[in-house]
Structures are given as structure tokens and as C-alpha cells.
């Protein structure tokens, strides 16, 4: 991850928290499938990690300060990461939960309406995948992801507000 000295400490902390959550969930998923001897899923998880890491380096943050070319690159990255995640979520249950830090990216990289639609679709996909792997849908498998989506959406809104406030010149 790149560090941006012009970001306030709060914004940097939020960025690190989101990225750290993704990496922690990915490592947990990789350890789980590695323990089961599922080498194809391990390779897919490593690919997901590489895509995620490359995207963070290329995209930078916040994307609205990077220009239209970088914003388009961020959307392509988001599509690739989402596709990789979807394949892995179907292949192995532990990868389902790595979707939640991606929700933050949807809300940061897309217009509000598209980000909200993406969050809804990704959360629904996570619920369906978790239920499919479990063999049934339970209240916890529905309410947990919904609560996660609400928390991530709130964090993304707070982050956007802080970015806008930080970018605004001080009033004299």
C-alpha cells in the first residue's frame, strides 16, 4: 500500500483498516484451503491477493484526485477482483468473507448509485454462497453479511466526507 502524506491520520487509519481486513480475511481463507490440500483454490487465492495488491499500488487513494484514467483503471481492477472473488467464493467457503472489504472499494470507485447497487449484489452473492456452502440459509448467514454491509457502507460514507473535508481549503 502506498502512503499519502497529505492524508490526515484518520484517513490513513481507515485505509489501513480496510486493507488490513482484506489481507487478514484472505490469509485466513488461504490457510484454511491450504490445510485441506486444495491447491487450485490456494493458487486462486494468491491470484486474488496479487490483483488486490497491484490495484492498490496502481489506483492510489482517493481515486477522485487521480484523474479519469486512473478512475477507469480502478473500475477495471474492481471488476477483475470481483470476478476472481466470485469464482473463489463458489469454490471454497472461506473466501466468501473476503467480499466485505471489497464493498468499501465499490463505494469509493463507483458513482453512488452504482456503488450502492454493487454493494447490494456483492452482499447478496455472499449470502447465497455462504448458504450454499452450509447447505442451508440461516438467520446468521443472512443477518451477518447484511450487518457487515451496513457497517462498511457507513465507513465508506464517513471516509468520503473526511476526504472532502480534508481537500477543502481552510476558511480564513
N, C-alpha and C positions, 0 to 999 in steps of 0.2 A: 504494500500500500504506500502510496505517495503521501507525504506530509505537506500540508499547505500552511505556511507560516501566517498568512493573512486570515486564516480561520480562527475564530475565537476558541478558547479551550473547551467550551461547552460543545461547540460543533464538532471539534476533533474527537471529543469523548463519544459523542453519538455515532460518528462514523466508525470509530474503532469498535464500539459495542455491536453495531450491526455486522461488520465484517468478522469480528471475533465470534459472534454467534454462528455465522455461516460456517466458519472453519471448524468450530467445535462440533457442530452437528455433522459435518462431513467426516471428520476424523472418527466420531462415534460410529457412523454408518460404515465407514471403511473397515474399522476394527471388527465390527460385527460380521460383515460378509467375508472378511479375511479369515476369521475364526471358523467360519462354516466351509472354507475352502472354495469359495465361489470366485474364481479368478477373473471371469468375464465381468462380473459386477465390480470387482476391485479395479480393473482397468477402466471401466466406465466412470467410476468414482474419481479416479485420478484425472481422467479427461475433464470431468466437471470442475475439479479443483483448478486445473490449468486454465480452462476457459474463464473461470471466475477471476483468477489472479491476473490474467492478461487483460481482461476487461477493466479491472480496477486501475491498472497502470495506464492503459490507453485512454480511458474515459476521463479520468480526473474527477474532481468534485469541487464545487457544484457544476453540473453539466450546463446550466444556462449561462455560465460565464465562459464556456469553452467554444462557443460558436456553433453554427448549424452543422458543419461537417462532423464535429465530434458528437453532437447530439444524435445524428443519424447513425454514426458508428455505435453509439451506446444502445440504440434500439436494435440494431443487428445483433450486437452482443447479447442483449436481453433475450432475443428470440432463440439464439443458439443455446444459451444457458438453460432456458426454459425447456427446449426440446430435449436436451441431454437429461435434465432433471426428470422429465416425464417418462422417458424410457427407463431410467433407473428406479423411479417410484413404482412402476409396474413390475420391474424385475425383482426388487427386494424392498421389503417393508421399511428397513431403517432409513432409506433415502427419502421417504415421504416427508419427513420433518424438516429437511433442508429447504423446503419451499418457503418457510416463513421469513427468513431474511431476504429472500427474493421479492417478497411483497413490497418491501421498502424500495427496491430498485424500480418496480413498476410505478410507484407513486412519484419517484424522483425523475424518471426518464421520460415519462409519457405525459401528455396533457391530462388534466384532472379526470375528465370523463373516461378516457382510455385506461388510465391507471386504475380507476375505481372498477371498471369492467374487468381488467386483468386480475386485480386482487380477488374479485368475486369468482372468476373462473379458476384461478390457481387454488384458492381455498376450497372450492367445490371439488376440484380434482384431487386434492389432498385427502378430503373426507372420503371420497369414493375409493381411492386407492387404499387408504387405511382400513376401511370397511371390507374391501375385497380381500386384503391380506389376512384380516382377522376372521373372515368367514361370515361376518355379520356386522351390521351397523349398530353401535351402542350410543347411548347419550354422551358418553365421554369422547367418543370418536367424532361426534358432531360438534358438541359444545366447546371442546378444547381448541380445535382449529378456528372456530368462529371467534372465540375469545382472543386467540393469537392474532387473527386478522384485525380485530378492533384495536388491540394494543399497538401493533405495527403501524396501522393507519394513523393512529394518534401521534406516534413518534414521528412519522413522516411529515405530518402537518406541522408539528412543533419545529422540526428541523427546517422546513421551508420558511416558516415565519422567522426563525432565528437568522437564516441566511439572508432573507430580505432586509431584516433589521440591521444586520451587520454590514451589508453592502450599501446601505443608505448613509449619505454623508451626515456627520453630526450637525445638529442645529446650533447656531451661534447666536 
